[in-house]
Amino acid sequence: MDLIWSFFLRKMDYTIMTSTKALRENSNGQCEKTLIVNTVKDLKRNFTKGEIEKADNARRLYVIVGRPSQRNFEDMIRRGKLVNNTVTIQYYRNALQIYGEDLGVLKGKTI
């Protein structure tokens, strides 16, 4: 499957949809266009309520410390640079799986 493009869409009710458009070959050898859409609601089904709350806390902490790169944020957590912190790297990675990359980061990196 060859990836063509993907996008993030944020709606007013705070649901986020990630989409990936791809081309694939069907059984007849013809190319088909495929659009895969995942909503946050769908992605949350893969986690328990406690995991979602911890992922939300990790996301809040990420914003509070200034939205660093993923590598820098995980390094801060790993080295204990954040005092009185209960967030683990796994909680942060769960937040990334549920919500995707932070919208503020995406806006800040585009011209």
Secondary structure, 3 states (H helix, E strand, C coil): CEEEEEEEEECCCCCEEEEEEEEEECCCCCEEEEEEEEEHHHHHCCCCHHHHHHHHHHHHHHHHCCCCCHHHHHHHHHCCCCCCCCCCHHHHHHHHHHHCCCHHHHHHHCC
